[in-house]
């Protein structure tokens, strides 16, 4: 393997990997260096990639095992296991921009995907950044009373919460049939690789907190979201052609931005990796 560099992009989240062509085999030492960096920085940006769908799927396995998407539609023609994100999707005549508020992916699953990744196929000439917030740092900064309060709490994550701040595109019959039961997840989870605690929140899918009235639950989630989405916890990724970005759904929330010219095409290949049942605080 040729020499490569890993450079942090902020002091908490995001690191840039330069000098690896992931269409070529990755040796085990490089693989473990990359996985260690990913556990530390939560978002890895691999620059200057040039993938076919098959090469992309193979490269993804450097970090784990592929996890199928909930939606059976929106896949790249000829590749039912490769999903895409596009700004050219409409529902009832209205353009749908997926991921427009902070969330973590597929948290309605009992064992949600540990990772999501995007590879740039086509980018607008400006805008369309993805924002990430560090849920470890956000947790660490909570006061002791709040940490005690939320440690035992569990939330029910459904496909789309009746309190979701945005509408998801619907599921077709096949997708709905394949949907797992809702996830019942701790509000604070322990990361199995870096050992750190993190807030685990997703207003799009969280419909209730066990043992709590809805008003109280919504107020608590709102307070934690206001805290966690402060700019000081953020890495904002400005996409470049050739970027392959992987993020850890156990460590960050993310959101998309619809601030670009919608006549321009924004199209990325999206894959996810299998995760584990979230580990609560001991
Ligand atoms: Fe997402």
Boltz pocket constraint, residues with backbone or C-beta under 6 A from the ligand:
constraints:
  - pocket:
      binder: B
      contacts: [[A, 99], [A, 103], [A, 104], [A, 105], [A, 254]]
      max_distance: 6.0
